[in-house]
């Protein structure tokens, strides 16, 4: 019986992996971990140098002081967009809990203030987002966005939030009035390092206003 136990013990010891095999396995595991691609970092927009003398930068806000009007714009990260909707009474963030791989818009918060005796009008569908390569994009395809959000859980609440916060049609700000809303563009194109937002259809009365805001693209820390 003792001989058989000793024989079994020697057999079990003989089946243990050698130190070299253990080391090789560890190396393979470390190599696999090292080569696993890290999730892509979010790309954020920050105010860049401004080419128009009417523009000034305060923190993440770009402010254009026009004759009789003030226009400000801020690029919103996903977290800032969540905070924006969190401050809206009875409105949910329509872009929260999207399915994996769903496109996410590039959002800007625009504020218009009219101090002139004439109406201030702005057509958001004419706004353009352009990068350093001259690639230009218009606002999101809103009918397609509505159809996509309507098919998600809480679709009705998502659509209600879009309709109350996003600028999708011409806005007229009367003398002494103010208006705020979101501009939504498609995600930044690959290779974009700097972008500008061109508000191509802003008028004080019948006079067009030149308004361009410039941003640089940075990676999420």
Secondary structure, 3 states (H helix, E strand, C coil): CHHHHHHHHHHHHHCCCCHHHHHHHHHHHHHHHHHCCCCCCCEEEEECCCCCCCEEEECCEEEEEECCEEEEEEEECHHHHHHHHHCCCCCCCCCCCCCCCCCCCEEEEEEEEECCCCCEEECHHHCEEEECCCCEECECCHHHHHHHHHCCCCHHHHHHHHHHHECCCCEEECCCCEEEEEEEECCCCCCCCEEEEECCCEEECCEECCCEEEEEEEECC
